[in-house]
Amino acid sequence: MTGTMRIERLLPCAPQELWARLIENAEATDRGAVLRLEPTCALKETTGTITRYQSPTLLECRSGERLLRWELLPRADGMTLLVFTVSP
C-alpha cells in the first residue's frame, strides 16, 4: 500500500452505540490490548494491537504493516460521522 485510504460515513446511531460495536472484539493479552478484526470480502480474520484508545471517539490499532484508525464524531439527531483511515 503506497498511500492513505480514508472513508467517511454518516451512520444513524449515537457514538456510544457505535463504539460498543467497535470494541466488542477487543481483549487484553500478554501482547497488550488486541482487537480482533472480523473478515470481510476476501480478507481473513486478523488481529491488531491497539495503539490509541479514547472512548468513545478514537480507536487506533496496528495490524501488520497497516495502521487502522476509527474516529467517531457526534452529529445532530443521534447520528455519528465515522471516519476510517488505513495508513501504510
N, C-alpha and C positions, 0 to 999 in steps of 0.2 A: 504494500500500500504506500503510495507516494504522498498523499495529501490527507487533509482532514475532511471527514464527511459530517455534515450537520443536518439533522432532521428536526422540524418543528411541527407539533400537532396540538390543536386545541381540543381538550378532552372534557366530556360532560360529567366531571366528578371533582370533588374537593381535593386539594393537595394531600391531606392526611389519608384519604381513602386510597389514592394512587400510591402513596408512599408505602402503605401497608402491603399492597400487592407487590411492589418492587422488592421489598426486603424479606418477603416470606420465605425465600430460599437461602437466607444468609445464616451462617453458623460460625461459631468460634472453633478454631482448630489449633493444633500445635504450630501451624504456619501463620497464625493470625486470623483475622476475620475474613471469611471467604464467602463469596456469593456464587451460588450455582446458577448458571445461565441455561435456561430451557432451550432445547433445539428448535430451530426454525428452518423451513425450506430444506436445503441440502446440508445444513450445518448440524454437527453432532453436539450433544450436551457437553458443556465445558464449565470450568470454574474460573473465577477471577479473584485476586486478592484485593480486598477493599483498601484503598489508599486515602480516601476522604469520605467523611460521613457527617452531614449536618442535617439532622432530622428537622422537619420533613421537606427540605428544599434541595439538597445536593447529595448525590451518591456518585463516587468515582471508584473504579477498580481497574487493575491491570490484569489482562488475560493474554499471556504470551507476550508478543511484541506490541500489542494494542492497548491503548488507554481508552476506557469506556466511561462516559460521563452523562449522568441524567440530572437535569435541572428542572425543578417543579416550581412554576411561578403562578401564584393565585391570580385569577381573573374574576370579573363580575359574575354574578348569578351562580356561584358554586363551581365555576369552570376552572381548569388548570391548563396552562400552556406548558407542555412538555418539550424541552429542548434536549435532544440526544446527540452527542458527538462521539466520534471514533477517531482517534489520532494514532498515527504510527509510532 
